[in-house]
Amino acid sequence: MRTPASQADPSEESLCDVLVIGGGPAGSTAAALLAEKGHRVTLLEKDRHPRFHIGESLLPANLPLFERLGVLQEIEGIGQCKLGAELVSPWHEHQQSFEFADAWDKSMPSAFQVRRSEFDRILIDNAQRKGAEVIQGCRVREVALSEGQDPRIEAEHDDGRRQSWRARFLVDASGRDTFLGNRLEAKHRNPKHNSSAVYAHFRGARRHEGKMEGHISIFWFAHGWYWFIPLSDGVTSVGMVTWPYHLKTRGGPLRDFFLENIAQCRGLAERLTQAELVTEVQATGNFSYACDHSHGTDYVLLGDAYAFIDPVFSSGVMLAMNSAFAGAEAVDTCLRRPEQAAAALADFDRVMRHGPETFSWFIYRITNPTLRNLFMAPRNFLRVREALLSVLAGDIFGKTPIWGSVRIFKAIYYISALANPARSLRAWLRHKEEILSVGDRLEAGER
């Protein structure tokens, strides 16, 4: 499906090779890479950096990408070192911690927790240094995609001025706004997962000492899970990811609902006893969606503009940046060697699908008692634990030979589920009910 062509005067259009919608990790990375390759790149960002954003926990697989962009030292300067993760379950008497150094590939032992306002500013500034034209405070309003014509983009500056561009190629990195996904009617709710998030920043939260100081902590509870992300300046990001029906049970202010739920999670509440809330409590829904395609002949969808499932494995920034590297290669090929465009876009599509497909198997089952038990008592039978840690580290696009052991882990999961069929059936039925939207639940009740 193509969007209708614009009626604006084409004589007023600016020209570029590539126009990028969005200045988050995917857009800034793609703009930097394409400008470095010699293309005329314009990046339009609706906000102005620095600006608040969640998704503060990075993966070890991000670090090689930072090196290739030339920003690793800057990220180190703002980051809290993260050596692993901690899992806390109210159904188990112990906590379980993982360290990335124990993954299959021992060369990526750490990552960072970052304030996204600082992190995203570093990436967009890098795009500008590399030669991209970066325009902030400029929201894309219309895109015209017509067969045989270059994409046409109309945008509005935050002072009300309108401006239009004609680009040879369009990169949609608009994040959860999913600009093209919505306009092309390509975005669809994920039928296998459906979560919402409530989150805020605290100062004075109790952290672990030593090597675990920078660990992300995941706390399961009856209606989902919480994140606890220590940042380098003493602030901690805390969020509740839950099913939409639970979010709808709040009867008062969002702040009160958030704090009341935290109070019922003993482990998390203890770590926030002396903490002070330093930001407003915010909420977002529709965490789980995907577009039915990742590209057209003259556009690509990157990162969250293509798909997002759930933040439990901190995979969002890594997948966004990796998609930008793959997308930049594909766009460069399309512009320089059009006879190879179809093959390049097919390769790009395989990369885009591989990431969400890999993580989604685990995400769909993250609250299932069978998977929870395996996570809380991991064994390294046939290097299963090392392979699982490699997935959690984001090491899924390279040559690390983890996939045989990943398949063994899944087989262990299915065998364990079959060994307790009654519990597995109850968990399946409950999850099927949990992922219904509020409207679906009401319709089901009426029937």
N, C-alpha and C positions, 0 to 999 in steps of 0.2 A: 504494500500500500504506500502511495506517495502523498505527501502533503501538497495542498494547492499552491500554485505559484503566487508570489506577492504582486500587488498592483503598484508598488512604489516606483519612483523614477529611477531607472537603472544607472543614469548618469551620475547620481550622487553616491554610488557604491564605492567602498574601499575594496582593494584587491589583496588577497593573500593566497599562499599555497594551501595552508591548513588553518582552519579555525577550530579552537578548542573551547568547548563550553565547560566551565568549572575549573577553579584553581585549588582543588584539594590534592591529595597525594597522586591520584591517577592523572589528573589534568596537568599539574605542574611537572610531573615526571615526563609525560608524553611531549609536552611543549619543549622542555629542555633538550630531550633527545632529538627531536625533529629539527629544532633550530641548530643544534650541533651538527646535524647532517647537511646543513645549508639551505633548508627550506625557510620560506617566509611564513612565520607562525604568529598568529594573533590569539591570545588567550583572554577570554571574557569571564570575569568572576563577579557574581552578583553582590557579594559582601566586600568588606575591606579588611585585610589582615592587619593585625592579629584579630581573630574572632574565636569564640568558644566553640568547642566541638568535643564530643565523646569519641571513644575509640583510642584510648591512650596507651594501650599495651601492644608492644611490637613483638615480633618473632625473630629468632636468630637468622632466618632466611632473608630478613630485610637487610642485614648488614652488607652482604655482597652488592646489593642494589645501591646502597648508599655510597659504597666505594666507587662503583661505576659512574655514579652521578657526581662524585667529588665533594660530597657533603658529610662524610662520615665524622670528621673531627667536629664539625658544628653540631651534629646530633649528639655526639658524646658530651659536648659541653652543656647541653640542657637535660640530658637523660639521667634517670635513675637506673643503675645497672640491675638487670633482671637475669638471674641465673636459673630460674625454674618456676614451678607452680606448686601450690598447695591445695589439696582437696579436703573439704570438711563436710562430713555427712552426719546428720542426726540419727541415722540408723546404724552407725558404727561407733565404737568406743575410741577409735584412734583417728589421727589425721594422717593423710598420705601426701608426701611431697615427692616431686620429680625434679631432676636437674638435667638441663639440656646437654651437659657434658657426657651424660650416659647414653645419648642417642647413638644411632649406628655410625654416623659421621661425627667424629670427636672434634672436628675443626671449627664447629660453631657452638661454643659453650654458653653464649650469653646473648641477651638482647637488651632493650631499654624500655622503660616506662617514660612517657613524655607528655608534657602539656601540649595538646594539639594546637593551641593558638601559636605557640612558639615553633613547633615542628612544621606546621603547614606554612608558616611565614618563611622559614628557611628554604623550603622546597620551591615556593613561588618566586622568591628572590633569586634562587639559582636559575630558574627558567629565564628570568629577565637578564641575568648576567650572561647566559649562553646565547642571547640574541633574540629571544621571543619578545614580541610586543605584548606587554601585560597591561590590561585595562581592568581596574577594580571599580566596584560600585557600578557595574554595568550588567543588567539582567537581560538575557535573551528572551524576546517576546514571540518571535515567529521564525520558523524555518521553512523554506520552500525547497522541496526536492522534486525535480522534474526530469523525466527521462531525456538524456542527451544534453542536459544543461548542468553547469556547476551549481552546487548548493548555494542558496541565498539566505542570509541570516539578518534579521532585524533585531536590534537591541535598544534598551532604554537606559540611559545614564541616570544616576540617582538625583541629578538636578533636573530631570525631565526631558533632556535632549534625546532625540532619536537618531540612530545611526545604523547604516546597513553595510554589509560586506558580501562580496562574492568570493567564494573559496573553491579551490579545486577539490578539497577533501574536508570532511567534517568529523571531528572527534567529540563524541558526547561523553564527558566525564562529569556530569551534573550530579553525581551521587544519588541519594535517595529521592531527589526531585525527578529523576528518570525522565528528562525532558523529551527525548525522542520516543522512549518506551511508551509514554502516555499518549503522545500525539499520533504515533503509528499504531496504537491499540495493541502493542506487543507485550505490554506488562501484564502479568497474571499473578494472582495470589497463589502462594505455594500451598497445594492441597495437603501436603504432608507435615507442615509445621506452621505455627502461627503464634507469635509472641509479641509482647509489648515490653517497654522498659521505662523505669522511673529511676532518676539518678540525681546526684548532687556531689559537691566537694566538701570535705571536712578538713579541719585543721586540728592537730593534737591527737589523732588516732594512734593507738598503740601498735607498734610494728614489731616484727621479729628482729632478733639481733643476729649479727654475723652474716653468713652467706645467704640467709633467708630474708634479709631485710627488704630486698627489692622483689621478692616473689609476689606474683599475683595470687590471691587466695580466692577460691571458688567455694561458696557455701550453698549446699543444697537445702531446700525447704519444701514443704508440701505442695507449693504452687509454682515451683520453678527453681531459680538459683540466684545468688547474689555475686557480684564481683567486688573485690577490694584491691585497689591498684595504688601502691605508694608512688608518689611523685617526688622529684628531687628537692623541691623547696619546702618539704614538710607537709604539703597538702596531700590528701588521699581521695581518690575518686571511688565512690561507692554507688553501685547500681543494683536494682532488682529487675531481673528479667522474668516475666510471668505470663500466664495465659490471659487473654483479653477478658475472660469472664471474671477473673479475680480482680483485675483493675477496675472493673465496673461495680465491684462491691463497695467501693469507697463512698461514704455518705457525707464527707466533709472536705476540707481543703486537702489538696494533694500532699502538702508538706506533712500534715498530721497522719495521713494514710501511710506515707513512706516511713515515718519514724515509728509508727505503731507496728508495722510489719517488721522492721529491724529489731524492735524490742522483743519480738517473739522468736528471733533467731539467736539463741544464747551465745554461740561462739562469736558471731559478728557484734552483737550488742556489747559483749565484754570488751572488745577492742575499740569500741566507740564511746565507752563510759565517760572519758574525759574530753571527748572531741567536741568541737564547735562547728556548726554548719556555717559555711562561708559563701555559699552560692544559693540561688533559688533552686528549689526542687523542680525538675522538668520531667516531662513524659513524652514518649514517642511510641507510636504503634506501627502496625504493618511492617514488622521487621522481616518478614519472610515473603519474598516474591522473586520472580524471574521473568525475563523477557524471552519470547519464543525464538528470537534470533539475535545474533551478536553483531551483525554487520549487514551492510548493503554494498552496492557497487561503489558508492562514494561516501560512505560513513562507517564508523565503528562505534560500539558501545563499550566503555571501559569501567572496571570496578563495579561500584554499587549501581551505576546507571544500567548495568546489565542484570545483576542478581545480587541478592543478599539473603542469608538464611538466619543466622543467629550469632551473637558475638562471643559465645562461650569459649572458643579456642583462639580468640584474639587474631583471627585470620584476615580481618577486613583490610587493614592497611597493606599487608603483604600481598594479598590477592589483587588489590587495586594497583599497586606499583608494578607487580609482575605483569598484569594485563597491559600496563602502559608500555613496558619494554617490548612485549609481543606486538602490541598495536603499532608502536612506532616503526618496527621492522616491516610490518605489513603495509602501512601507509607509504613508507619510503619506496617499497617495491612497486606499489600501485602507481606512484607518481613518476618513477624513473623507468620502470620496465613494465608497462601496462600489459604486455603479453603474458606476464607471469602473475598478474593480479589475482586470478581465480585461485591458483594454488596457494599464494601467500595468504589470502583471506581464509582459505580452508584450514591452513596451519594455525592461524590466529584463532579460529573458532574452536579447534581442538584444545588449545591452551585455556580458552575461556571456560569451556565446559569441564575440563579436568579438575580445576580447583574446587568449585562448588560440589561436584560429584564426590570428590574424595572426602571432604569434610562433612557433607550432608549425611552420610551413612551414620557417623558418630553423633551428629547433632540431633537427628531424628530419635535417637535412643538415649539421649543424655540423662533423662529422668527415669529411664527404665531400671528397675532394681537389678536385673541381670548384668547390664553394662556397668552400673554403679559398683556392684560387687567386684567385677573384674578390674575396674580402675582403682579400687581401694585395696586390692590384694594382687598387684601385678607380678607375674612371673616371666622369666626370660627364656622359657621353653622355645627352642629353635629360633632364638633371637626376637621373639615376639615383643618383649618389652622395649628393646632398642628400636624396633620398627615403629612401634606406637609413639615413642618419644620423637622419632624423626618426623612423623606426621604432625605432632603437636609443635614441633620447631618450625614447621612450614617447609621442610625439605622434601617436596613432592614433585618438583619440576626438573630436577637434575638426574644424575645417573646413579644415585645411591640405590643399591639393589634391595629395597625394603619390601617389594610387593608380594613376594611369596610368603613372608612372615605376616604381612597384613592380612592376607587371605587365611592363614592359619588362625590368627586372632579372631576373625569373623566366624570361622568354623567352630572355635571354642565357644564363642558367644551363642551360636545356634544350638550347639549340643547342651550347653548349660541351660538354655531356655527350655529345651525339650525335656530336660531332666526334672523340671518343675512346671508342668503344663498348666496347672491351675493358676499359679502366680503369673505366669506369662500371659495367659488369656486375660486375667484381670488387668494387667498393665496395658495390654493392647487396647482393650475396651476403654480404659480410662483415658489413654492418650487420644484415641479417636474422638472422645467427647471433649477433651481439653482443647484441641486445635480448632474446634468449631468457632466461628465468629459469633458475636452476641446475637446478630440477626439470625444466623443458622440455628442457634440454640432455641430461639423463640419459635421459629418455624417448626423445629422438631417437636417442641412442646405442644404446639397447636395440633400437630398430627396425632 
